[in-house]
Amino acid sequence: GENVEQHPSTLSVQEGDSAVIKCTYSDSASNYFPWYKQELGKRPQLIIDIRSNVGEKKDQRIAVTLNKTAKHFSLHITETQPEDSAVYFCAASRTGRRALTFGSGTRLQVQP
Amino acid sequence: NAGVTQTPKFRVLKTGQSMTLLCAQDMNHEYMYWYRQDPGMGLRLIHYSVGEGTTAKGEVPDGYNVSRLKKQNFLLGLESAAPSQTSVYFCASREQGGDEAFFGQGTRLTVV
């Protein structure tokens, strides 16, 4: 089955700096890679996703890049703000019935 | 449109007791999933269903049973609770052929 590894487990940045979280996956057939943000006590919320036919996707201050050859993808957050503080999860799956396989999460803390 | 709703939100069980967690979705999604979330381990798939009347094992199925008698409901049962089942449980659903998974608000279960 799929295995997703995520690094780092914790990340502390100063407000305004950039943050990068990296994930690798094992199943070359995976074609969907979402990123979820989870605030304390809340459900995971999708913030951005990318499909395997695209190398990069941006949405305002967040972007995701995908390298299919190396089987890794990354989340980039620019101009970080205190409200970006949360746990971020990457995931991978094949489109359709297969469930998402999640990374172990990154706790991001943005220092004011 | 409530999305995905889990019942109950919190529960404390004694070792050996049984209980059922209910997940209900009103989006007419075919696929439904139960995950457990433990610190530092991300979300791990317990069981999933690809349609009414079908269920399948995920990564960590031992000690749990599931049923999908109605398309909109996915039940997770613990027949004899153990302290190792103390966790936060999330239900999710996904439409057929779709990518994005929608999560319930979670159930915090403590087994003492």
Interface residues (C-beta under 8 A of the other chain):
Chain A: G1 V4 Q6 S9 Y32 P34 K42 R43 P44 Q45 L46 D49 R51 F89 S93 T95 G96 R97 A99 L100 T101 F102 G103 S104 G105
Chain B: E30 Y31 Y33 Y35 G40 M41 G42 L43 R44 L45 Y48 V50 G58 E59 F90 A92 Q96 G97 G98 D99 E100 A101 F103 G104 Q105 G106
